[in-house]
Amino acid sequence: MVRLYHFALSPFCRKVRLVLAEKKIDVELVEEKYWEPKTEFLRRNPAGKVPILKIDGMNLSESQAICEYIEETHPEPALMPSAPAERAEVRRLVAWFDDKFHHEVTKNLVYERVNKKIMRGGYPDGRAVKAGAANIKFHLSYMEWLLDHRRWLAGDRMTLADFTAAAHLSCLDYISDVDWNRSPAVKDWYATMKSRPAFRSILADQISGFIQPPHYANLDF
């Protein structure tokens, strides 16, 4: 049995969930309170972070390492291009969203609005929330520019870059922190992404204390 230790509103966990679903790999989801690390949890990943994927007798950690392992062991449907230059572009954009977007947007909005409450870490930092709300405008504009020049974010085909970006945006969309009217191109791209069967479990997520907005699971939003 493939088992994923995860936190529902983590973009890194969602990225792994989307890749597993796209590859049609059945997985058991185990919600993990990673901020309350236990000895057994730390044995799986001494870094004390999720996601952790138990597969093939191993405990894999770090979302990108997990996704590339899945890609190499389950190559169809391919989420990485065959050409080295195209693979480099996919990895660049994955890093863009998992690093730059995460620190400038996701961390400032999702972590402040949701994680702090769940973890009983105090009130949101208004300066961080304000920064995240301002920063997302730049990132949506950059995504729009990419989609104006390409069919998908990294090129002419859907790749891991699209699933990574969608994972982050889905977390923000759960708390209504994406102004979809700002970029019709990005909105159309996201509508296509969340219409995929791989997105079904993500759209069904229910976070205790935070109610889904009406548009969140609506494919025609």
N, C-alpha and C positions, 0 to 999 in steps of 0.2 A: 504494500500500500504506500503510495506517495502521500506525504503529509507536509503541509505548509503551516508553520507557526507564524502568525501574522497579526497585524493590527489593522482593522478595517479601513481606517482613514489615513493610512500611510501610503504615499505615492509609490514608494519602493516596493511595498508588498503588493499593491495593485498592479504594478508593472509585471511582476512575476505571475500573478493570477491571470492576467490577460494573455501572457505568452503561453502558459499551461493550457488555458482554454482554447486558444487559437490552434494549438498543436493537438487538441482533443486528448489531453492527458488527464485522466481522472485523479482528483486530489481531495484529500480530507483536510478541511480548514480547521485549524486550532487557534482560537483567539488567545493571544499572549499579552499579559500585562508586563511588557518589557521594562517598565519603569520600576517594577517591583521584582528585580531579578532573584530567582531562586537558584540553588546549587545545581539542580538538574538542568535548568535553562542555561546557566553559564557553562555547563559542560558541553552543551550543543554549540554555543558560540561565546567564547570568553569575552568578546567585545560587548556582550549584553545588548545586542541589537536584533531587530527583525528586519527582513524576513530570514527564516531558516527553512530550508527545504530538505526533508528527509527523503532520499531517493537512492536507489541502487546501493543500499547499505551505508550511505554516507550522510553527514549533515553538512549541507552547503550553505554558506552565508555570503552576504553582499549581493545585492540585486543583479548587478551586471555580470558578476561571475556566474550566478545561477542561470541567468538568461542565456549566456553564451554556452554553458554546459548543455542546457536543454536544446539549443540550436544545433550543437554538434552531435548530440545523441539522437535527436528527433528532427532530422533536416527538412522534413516536409510538414506543412508548407514553409518555404524558406522565408525567414525574416531578416536575413543578411544577404546582400548582393554577392555575386561571385567575383566581380572585379575589385582588385585591391583599393583603387581610388574611391570607388563607391562605398566600400566597407568603411574606409576612413571617414567619409562624410557622415555615414550613419553613426559611427562612434563619436564623432565630434558633436553631433546634435544630441545624442544620448547624454553626453557629459554636460552639454549646455543646460539641459533641463534638470538633470540630477544634481548639478552643482550650482550654476549661476541662477537659474530660475528658482530652484529650491531655496537658496539662501536669500534671494531678493524678494521672492513672492510667497511661495508656499509656507516657509517657516514663519514669515511675518503675519500671515493671515490664518492659516489652518492651525498652526501650533499655538498662536496666541488666543484665538477664539475658541478652539475646541480642546486641544491637548492640555492646556493649563487647567481647564475646568475638570476634565476627567481625572487628571493626575493630582488635583487639589494643589496646584502650584501658584495660586493667587489670581489676581485680576489681569486681564490683557493689558499689555503695554501699549498705550495709545499712540506713541511715536512709531512703534514697530508696525502697527496696523496701518497707520497713515502712509508709512514708507512702502508697505506692500501694495496698498491700493494705488499708489502712484507708479510703482515699478511695473505692475502688470500691463499698464498701457504701452510701455516700450516693447515688452515681450510680445504682446498681441500684434503690434505693428510689424515686428520682425517676422512673426509667423505669417502675417498677411503678405509680406514681401516675398517670402519663400514660396508661398502657394501661388503667387502671381507668376512665378518663373518656373514652377514645377507642378506636376500633378499631385505629388505627395510631398511631405516635408523634406525628405532627403533625395528625391528624384522622381522617376517615372513609375515607381512601384511602392506599395506599402511596405514599411520596414519596422524594425524595432524602434526607430526614432519616433514614428507615429504613435506606437503604443506607450512609449515613455512619456511623451507630451500629453497624451490623452489621460494617462494615469494621474498626472499632476493636476490637469484641468478638472478632472472628475472630482477630485477632493475639494477644489475650490468651488465647483458648481454645487456641491452638496450644501455649502453654506452661502450660496447665492453671491459669491464674490467675483463672478465673471460678467462683465458687461458685453453680452453677445452682440448687441446692436453696434458696438464699436467697430466690428470687423465681420461683415457678411461672409467673406471667404473663409475665415476661421470657423465661424458658426456652421457653415455648410460642411466643412471638413470634419468637425466634431460630430455633427449629426450622422455623417457616414460612419464614423468610428463607432459611435455608441449604438448604431443599428446592427452591428455585427453580433452574431451569437455569442462570441467571446465576452461581450460586455454584460450579458444578462445577470450574472451574479453580482457584478459591481453595482448595477442599477437596483438590485434588490436589497442592498445593504441598508441596515437600520442602526444608527448610532444612538445609544442610550442617552437621552437628554437632548437630542438634536433631531428634530423632525425634518424629513425630506421636504424640500420646497416642491410645489406642484409640478414644476417643469422638469425636475431632475430626471425622472424616469420616462418622460414623454419624448418619444422619438421624433415627433414633429413639433419641436419647441420653437 
